[in-house]
Amino acid sequence: MKVSRFMALCGVSYAAFAAAGFAQEIYELDPINISLIEAGQENIEATGGAVISEEDIQAIQPQNLSELFSRESGVTVSGGAGPSKRVYVFGMEQSNLAVTVDGVPQGVTSWHHTGSNVVDTAFLKSVEVEAGISTADAGFGAAAGSLRYETVSAGDLLEYGDNFGGRASLGYSDNGNTLTSSLAAFGDTGNFDYLVVLSNQTGDDYTDGSGTEVTGSEAAAQGLMTKLGYEWAEHRVELSYEHSEDSADRVIKMNMDLNHDDTVYPLDITNDIVSLRYTTTAPTDVWNPEILLYYSENNYWRPNYVVDGRNGDMELDNGAIGGKIENTFTVQSGSIVTGVDFAYQDYSVDNYGDVTGTPEIQNLDTMQVGAYVQGRFEFDNGIDLSTGLRADHMIFNDMDGQRFEDSGISANLTASYEFAPGFEVFAGASQTWVGYDIGEYGLMHARDYDFASDYAGASSTNYKIGVNGSRGAFTGGLTYFDIKVEDYANYDWTVDEINNGGEVRSKGMTLNLAYNYANGRIGGSYTKADVSENGDAVLPAGGSIVPVSDLATLYVDHNISDQLKVGGTVAWAGTLDSDLMSASNFYAHDSYTVVNAYAEYKPQQVDGLTLRLGVDNLFDEYYYERSSYVYTEISDTRIVYPQYAEGRAISLTATVDF
């Protein structure tokens, strides 16, 4: 970290807090209204990030992560079966981001043939992607930004004046004979509110655009979510439990097609989150607290697969316990969030495939404690400012008894200036101490790795600059970004050692445009990201960083009447090739264009009924999603074929609110 640059960020942060009136008299206890500036919305979509709103989710009706992010050119999801889908932002896999579900941090990706997280899209209310620069209150590990999922609550679903409600949904897709269903019950008795949601997906393997069945791609996800809230006096507590699971027969490396091997094996992936949250129902200028405690567990269980060599059965477990205590102060020109957070995580790799030279069970754990302050300000002179600091301390105990311990400070600053009504320029920078990166711990299943004795914590440096405009019903923005992560976990196959890698980097631009009219909206985005590792073009090998190059999306939602709504999404990816890919026997990514369309009808004769007809991949495009593996000739006897995406799928869904 360059000291001069970091000190400059700290100095500007201090000046901003002083100018905002942090030293105002704190005995004023006037009730306040929570505004968007407190949630930091101005630092996300307006500066190169993405917000998938409740309206967007209702329009898309996503059944998986690929569909969830289909309208965001800056976010790509690798293809294949549901559990194999990995989320990338500007080519950076989500392990490089601070990922949370309802504020609860999620673990790193366990293995590069497994998806990022089991996220049940049936529960989602909104998603925020803070690309590159992330705020101090985003949590640990925000090297390349943050990804925040928010699920629905009883208050989101209840009709005004009702104290009980329910929702039932049943859908069928002809590609894979997939049946989806969900059932929700929710209510509010005054002091007590509750929500219970069940969801299920089941089916057969889907066929790709050429009509070929993709082995091990069947839908097999189940989910349960409960939220119980209780209020008294000026206090509120909420207990939440979420369980997501995918259990089916899968190919051994389910995000690729290795040698056209169609043999399948049982695989069970589960994710459990328990959280307890305290807030106040009567916030004031100086008292607006949040206390969060959580426990989460992720399990990957692959039995009944024993072969010679470095594959075989394995079980991966990751458990975490943590929390935070924070308070939001309302000051003259905005808000200031201060808090402390902590997290303990343990990782276990059970190699019951009995690979020679590898311990049967390998355990490692990390402990982190942090303190942070983040201010978000709007000044009368047209300047908006988001700036913050955080300090972290981390202890890492590896599987061989080595103990690593270090501390670091992070700083961020994003400023914008409205130079004309509806038009602004902005710039931002951050330096983040990430801490010890353990990488894909599932790799230890197959090798007797050791962490280097001089293993150091990772760090990142991020910049962005751009312009936004709004005139009438039109909005748009252009952002240039530069994301750089240093000293990430590097697995050296030649000596079975985990050491510090050099530099991974993503830089480029993203453009978004939207037009809202009386009966609907139309919009789109374009992203170009050049992704490199130690200065060289990165290979599309499904790791923690992948090339993405040129991507674009276009969407439209149009209300024909109060009962009928139609819309669609177009996703385009340009050809991706490089001299390094050719020299390494990687074939080029072909360009593709995928069109999804839908029609939604609410008959007046049946109160609460919604019928939806969807056609995904309308023109039956034969393609594999960007950030997936490509055709690769590893050797004369080992060839990686792409895991092709789903071909045309016609679906019909009925939803009843009661």
Stockholm file with secondary structure:
# STOCKHOLM 1.0

chainA/1-658         MKVSRFMALCGVSYAAFAAAGFAQEIYELDPINISLIEAGQENIEATGGAVISEEDIQAIQPQNLSELFSRESGVTVSGGAGPSKRVYVFGMEQSNLAVTVDGVPQGVTSWHHTGSNVVDTAFLKSVEVEAGISTADAGFGAAAGSLRYETVSAGDLLEYGDNFGGRASLGYSDNGNTLTSSLAAFGDTGNFDYLVVLSNQTGDDYTDGSGTEVTGSEAAAQGLMTKLGYEWAEHRVELSYEHSEDSADRVIKMNMDLNHDDTVYPLDITNDIVSLRYTTTAPTDVWNPEILLYYSENNYWRPNYVVDGRNGDMELDNGAIGGKIENTFTVQSGSIVTGVDFAYQDYSVDNYGDVTGTPEIQNLDTMQVGAYVQGRFEFDNGIDLSTGLRADHMIFNDMDGQRFEDSGISANLTASYEFAPGFEVFAGASQTWVGYDIGEYGLMHARDYDFASDYAGASSTNYKIGVNGSRGAFTGGLTYFDIKVEDYANYDWTVDEINNGGEVRSKGMTLNLAYNYANGRIGGSYTKADVSENGDAVLPAGGSIVPVSDLATLYVDHNISDQLKVGGTVAWAGTLDSDLMSASNFYAHDSYTVVNAYAEYKPQQVDGLTLRLGVDNLFDEYYYERSSYVYTEISDTRIVYPQYAEGRAISLTATVDF
#=GR chainA/1-658 SS CCHHHHHHHHHHHHHHHHHTTTTSCTTCCCBCCCCHHHHTGGGTGGGTCEEECHHHHHHHCCSSHHHHTTTCTTEEECCSSGGGCCEEETTEEGGGSEEEETTEECCCCSCTTSCSCCCCGGGEEEEEEEESSCCGGGCTTCSSEEEEEEECCHHHHSCTTCSEEEEEEEEEETTTTEEEEEEEEEEECSSEEEEEEEEEEECCCCBCTTSCBCTTCCCCEEEEEEEEEEEETTEEEEEEEEEEEEEEEEESSTTSEETTCCCEEEEEEEEEEEEEEEEESSCBSSCCEEEEEEEEEEEEEECSCCCSSSCCCEEEEEEEEEEEEEEEEEETTEEEEEEEEEEEEEEEEECTTCCTTSCSEEEEEEEEEEEEEEEEEECTTSEEEEEEEEEEEEEEECTTSCEEEEEEEEEEEEEEEEEETTEEEEEEEEEEEEECCCCCGGGGGTSCCEECTTCCCEEEEEEEEEEEEEETTEEEEEEEEEEEEESCEEEETTTTEEEECCEEEEEEEEEEEEEEETTEEEEEEEEEEEEEETTEECCCSSSSBCCCEEEEEEEEEEESSSSEEEEEEEEEECCBCCHHHHHTTBCCBCCEEEEEEEEEECCTTSTTEEEEEEEESTTCCCCCCTTSCCCEECSSSCEEECCCCCCCEEEEEEEEEC
#=GC SS_cons         CCHHHHHHHHHHHHHHHHHTTTTSCTTCCCBCCCCHHHHTGGGTGGGTCEEECHHHHHHHCCSSHHHHTTTCTTEEECCSSGGGCCEEETTEEGGGSEEEETTEECCCCSCTTSCSCCCCGGGEEEEEEEESSCCGGGCTTCSSEEEEEEECCHHHHSCTTCSEEEEEEEEEETTTTEEEEEEEEEEECSSEEEEEEEEEEECCCCBCTTSCBCTTCCCCEEEEEEEEEEEETTEEEEEEEEEEEEEEEEESSTTSEETTCCCEEEEEEEEEEEEEEEEESSCBSSCCEEEEEEEEEEEEEECSCCCSSSCCCEEEEEEEEEEEEEEEEEETTEEEEEEEEEEEEEEEEECTTCCTTSCSEEEEEEEEEEEEEEEEEECTTSEEEEEEEEEEEEEEECTTSCEEEEEEEEEEEEEEEEEETTEEEEEEEEEEEEECCCCCGGGGGTSCCEECTTCCCEEEEEEEEEEEEEETTEEEEEEEEEEEEESCEEEETTTTEEEECCEEEEEEEEEEEEEEETTEEEEEEEEEEEEEETTEECCCSSSSBCCCEEEEEEEEEEESSSSEEEEEEEEEECCBCCHHHHHTTBCCBCCEEEEEEEEEECCTTSTTEEEEEEEESTTCCCCCCTTSCCCEECSSSCEEECCCCCCCEEEEEEEEEC
//
